[in-house]
Amino acid sequence: MTLRVGIVDTTFARVDMARYAIEELRNNDPSVVIERITVPGFKNTPWAAKQLINRGVDAVMVFGWIGPSLTDKITYAVASMGLIMLQIEYDKPIIDVTVHEDEARDERELFDIAVDRSRKHARNLILMLRGELTKWAGMGLRQGRPDVGPIIR
Ligand SMILES: Cc1nc2c(=O)[nH]c(=O)nc-2n(C[C@H](O)[C@H](O)[C@H](O)CO)c1C
């Protein structure tokens, strides 16, 4: 069955994260169909995700970029609730691939986090929809930084 993935991203973001995710999705599933909507900022992402779900996508990836101020963080918390409600209401997974500007010390690190997180979550989505993610359960996987591994006692 052809997989249809919705992509939502913002002009607020400072890295075109969707570009790397789409490349990864196509590498892992050459027949994947991509539907993309770009919005100004994170608070607009629930609307765009709903549009794509109504078009019949199997899942949505939302590429957020959140500034360092308290106002930015509140924006994220509020709009995230919208994305969670959509998942429950429409029974479709939404993978939140957000980078927070205060995660990194400089732009170089921020860029690397954004690309790594985008690629790894694209792979997560494909594996999850294929039911193949369970073999990685508890393995301490991280998106944006190197994996930390499992704790074994
Ligand atoms: C304060 C603020 N912070 C962010 C942010 O950190 N990341 C982001 O993507 N967008 C931000 N925005 C913009 C809003 O999400 C939205 O695009 C505008 O309020 C227009 O509806 C706002 C207004």
The ligand as an ORCA input file, in Angstrom:
! r2SCAN-3c Opt
* xyz 0 1
  C       6.135     34.176     20.069
  C       6.179     33.265     18.897
  N       7.104     32.289     18.927
  C       7.146     31.402     17.890
  C       8.082     30.336     17.904
  O       8.908     30.169     18.805
  N       8.078     29.497     16.849
  C       7.213     29.632     15.793
  O       7.248     28.799     14.879
  N       6.319     30.642     15.768
  C       6.276     31.525     16.772
  N       5.375     32.531     16.755
  C       4.499     32.680     15.567
  C       3.137     32.000     15.765
  O       3.329     30.599     15.879
  C       2.182     32.258     14.597
  O       2.758     31.971     13.375
  C       1.705     33.689     14.540
  O       1.212     34.068     15.806
  C       0.623     33.889     13.457
  O      -0.534     33.107     13.731
  C       5.302     33.407     17.813
  C       4.295     34.513     17.800
*
